Structures are given as structure tokens and as C-alpha cells.
Amino acid sequence: MMVLVIAIRAVFAVVICGLVQIVSAAEQSPAELVVLNAAVKTMDAEAPLAEAFAVQHGRFMRVGSAAEVRPHIGPDTRVIDAAGKTVLPGFNDAHIHPSPRFSEDSPLGWVPCGPDSVASIEELVERLRAKAVLTPAGQWVKGERYQDTKLGRHPTRQDLDKVSKLHPVSISHSSGHVAVVNSFALELANVDQRTPDPRGGRFDRDAAGVPNGILRESAKGIVFSAGPNEPEPSTEEWISGIHRQFERYLEQGITSIQIAGTDPETLELYRKAQVHKPQVRIYAMLRREHVPRLRALIASSEGPRGDEWLKVGAIKMFHGNSLSGQTCWLYEPYEGRPDYYGIPPVASQAELNRQVLEIHQAGLQVCVHSNGDREIDMVLNAYEEALKTSPRTDHRHRIEHASICNAQILERVKSLGVVLALHSYIWEHGDKMEVYGPQRWPWMHPAAAALSSGIWVAGNSDSPVSSAIPLLQIQSMVTRESAEGKVYGPEQRISLDQAIHAWTLGSAYASFDDQEKGSITVGKLADFVILADDPDRVPPQKLKDIRVDLTFVDGKVAYDSRQNSSK
């Protein structure tokens, strides 16, 4: 017996010795890339700061001091002296709506109508009129991202009638939940004074009850479905357009995106686009009608998750409406509008429960768009019912936006293990909060209260609702200050590190990727950014002005500000 024990110990010692030698060899092996002299914010709680790291095969192989990393420099290693600059994990936009970028004069392009492009309704009309000249009669002339608060009011059909009476004309609000059309478009849809408001939507009307061209929520679909078909890009045009969009993301340090609602056919286009550079990593949420197709994928040997470049395992659905579009459903009335509580969601509680349970029981993540407190409670009711029926310990179901909360809502979110993808767009849309009254501001976009409760918060832009510029959104989370200089709900300010965490590890957690990315940690994907300035040293109101010098994806340069182009 003693001989057997000695023999086992001997074998065990040999194995341990061999493992030590393997680990030692790995620790000393040359890296493809080494970054030295950096101020690294790793977002790794166990080692939050570092000054150097090494990358091999697209992953971090060593993170620590220069003395620890220098042995990995070999004859073919690329060495970058960061000159003391700040290095962060690549930003992960957890709720975004990418679309191919086409020029305004292209038949595929829409006219930009945001505050960066037009300063008045008169300018907006002129921009659209120039587009109408290039557009065949009878085809849509479309603009996007107008802001009523910046223009002073919503445009109406009378304004857009000045653009053209030979084209249907439409402009979408920055929220995406409101649009304005001209009389030609209303006539195509047979919408007039006798047309009732649809369930879950509304036609705004003048004093005589005649629709004035402003369409809210489901009313948009009634008009758009009656209009002419829009031109479709070829596969090559689509891929070229999405690459231009990816270049914009990489320029801002975004290395991963989470698409909030798409379809399997478009995912195939993304997969084709990722064969070529530039590339960003994608986590996709399909729409609710695609549950059966995802369920079939789960039953297959491959499963629904995909690979490190493109994954799908979530369903995006709507229950509720828009904060900035002033349509979300509330318990108490809007400020100064005692009879207006918003537009109720389309689904009843029973219908919502059935929809959520179907997705939950398919083993998928549920991601529900919901903004008003009354809507959010209904979503939490559905999650609670689904978890009672089919318990799951790590579902990570989400609420997208969760704009107007209270303490009781956050208690329920925490107890149910729900992730919040909160808006962070106060710089751009703080003025939209005015209609909700100052009594609500301390509980709008409640990042501080959520984080202090131990709730996971995922950073996101909801682009194109707001800009896909992480440092701008981080500034908004830190300062809660609008472009006009007004602070909304200072109680919900969070620290710089908390905001960066939300945009890196918080977003990675929201897509079940926290073991693969979100921090500069050995073994994780080597996606990171080098900033031109130290965010800890600039005034908080200047965070948005920090330039991203270099963006790395998979350990390779994906954007270099010195060349102002993706590689």
C-alpha cells in the first residue's frame, strides 16, 4: 500500500512539475503585441490598474508591471510606448440600431434634420426641398432626427407641404417614435378627420380635429405602409454602407455593439460584412416573431450563440413607448397636462405575460423596451410570473431604457436579477425631461440608485436616438448636465469609473460576455482603446472632447487617429 502511495505521489509530482514548466514557458513566450508605459484602467476588480500588457492570438496574455511584461518582447513583437496615456477596455454599446451610412444625395440616403444640420423649420424645409429635386415624383422624401425642443415645435403637414406636393414627405423624430408627414402621404393612407386613433398610437390633430401630420407610435405604420416602397440597397451597397458605420464606431472606441432588434436575413449580411475590415463584435437581439427560428437553432448542435464576432441569444420586444417622444405611459400625468398619462402599451398584462414566458421558456434572454413607470411595473410583473413558472438562476433578462423609476421598481429589479440598459443622453436630450416635471428628475435614468443597489447597468447610446459616442454618454452619466447647462437629477450622478464600468464590463455582463471581454484581464479578448487625454484629469464637462487615439480589436489596430482611417 505504501509503495502505491509513493508511486502516486511520484506521478503527481511529475505532472505538477510538467504543468509548472508549461505555465513558465507560456509566461515567457514572445507576444505579438506589447503595450508599455500606459495608465491602464483594467476594469478588473482584482487588479484595477496596470502599466503594461502583452497580447497573443488576439487575447491578453499578461497584464501588470513593465518588469512582468517585458520578458514577452521577442524579435517580432510590436511594442507600443503609450507615453503615459490612458488605456481602457474597448467600449461596448449595449443598445444600438446600426444602419448603413449613405450620402444625402444618394437615393438610399435620408436628409439629416438634427440640430447639427438645421437650426430652424425653414432650414429643414429647404434641405428636404433640395432632396425632392433629386427624387422621382411619387417616391418618398425622408429626413431624420429632428428635435422639436431645438426647433421650438414639431413641424406639421403644412410645413412639409412646402417641400413637395408631388412626393410623400416624412421626417422622423430623434426618438424614433414620432414622425411628421405631408398631406400627400396622409392622402395615400386615407387618413382624415374621420380616422380613429389606432391602438397604441395617435394622430395629432388641429383645433378642428383634422390630423396635422404628426404621427405617434403605431400611427406611423398606418401611413408608411400605404406609401411607395423605398429603394433597397444591393448586398454590396449595404456592406459598404455598414462598413462606413463601423468606421464611425471604431473612431469613438466602440469595439462591440448589441443590436436592439434585427432579423436573421440582416444577420447574414453582418456576417458577410465581418469577412472584411473594419470589424466590430456583435451581439444581436432578434425580434419577437423570430422566436421559432431561434428555438430551432437551440435544438441544433450549433446552438444560437454563435462565435466571438457575432452572437445571438436574445429577443428584443416593446412594451411601452418613448421618453423623448413624450408617449411613455405613467402613473401620474405629465407636467402641465393633467389629463395626459402617455399612450398605453399595445399588450395587456396577460398578453405580455404570455409573450415573455414563451421567450423565457425557449431559453432565451428577454430584452424589453420600456420607459414609463407604469410600463416598467408591467414588465416586472411578466418577469416575475415567468420565473415562478420556469425558474432560471442566470437569465439576465433586461429592461431597455427604464427611464422613469422609483425605489420600489429598483427593489423589484434587484430581487428578480434584471439588468438595466439605462439611457445616458442628458447632454443631448435633457430638455426632453422638462415635460415630466422636476419632481421626477431624481428618479429618471437612475444609474446611481441602481448601482448602489447592486443592479447591473449596461452603457448604451440607443443610437441614432443619441450619439454613439461613449465619452459623451459617460460625461452625461457623470455630470447629468444638458448642452444648455442645466443639471437634471444630480442625485443620480455616478463616478467616472462607474460610468466606464457600465460601458465596458457592465455591457459585457448584459450579453453574457463578461468572461470574454469588458476588462483588460488575462485570457480575455484584446479589445482596447488608447485615449489622447487622461479622463481623470480633464474637467468632467470636457470628457466628451477627449479624442480616441487608437482602437484595437483582436489585438490589431482598427482605428488610428493619426491616419484618420480604419485599417
Buried (B, 14 or more C-beta within 10 A) or exposed (E): EEEEEEEEEEEEEEEEEEEEEEEEEEEEBBBBBBBBEBBBBBBBEEBEEBBBBBBBEBBBBBBBEBEBBBBBBEEEBBBBEBEEBBBBBBBBBBBBBBBBBBEBEBEBBBBBBBBEBBEEBEEBBBBBBBBBEEBEEEBBBBBBBBBBBBBEEBBBBEBBBBBBEBBBBBBBBBBBBBBBBBBBBBEBBEBEEEBEBBEBBBBBBEEEEBBBBBBBBBBBBBBBEBBEEEEEBEEEBBBBBBBBBBBBBBBBBBBBBBBBBBEBEBBEBBBBBBEEBBBBBBBBBBBBEBBEEBBEBBEEEEEBEBEBBBBBBBBBBBBBBBBBBBBBBBEBEBBEEEEBBBBBBBBEBEEBBBBBBBBBBBBBBBBBBBBBBBBBBBBBBBBBBBBEEEEEEEBBBBBBBBBBBBEEBBEBBBEBBBBBBBBBBBBBBBBBBBBBEEEBBBBBBBBBBBBEBEBBBBBBBBBBBBBBBBBBBBBBBBBBBBBEEEEBBEEBBBEBBBBBBBBBBBBBBBBBBBEBBBBBBBEBBBBBBBBEBEBEEBEBEEBBEBEBBBBBBBBBBBBBBEEEEBE
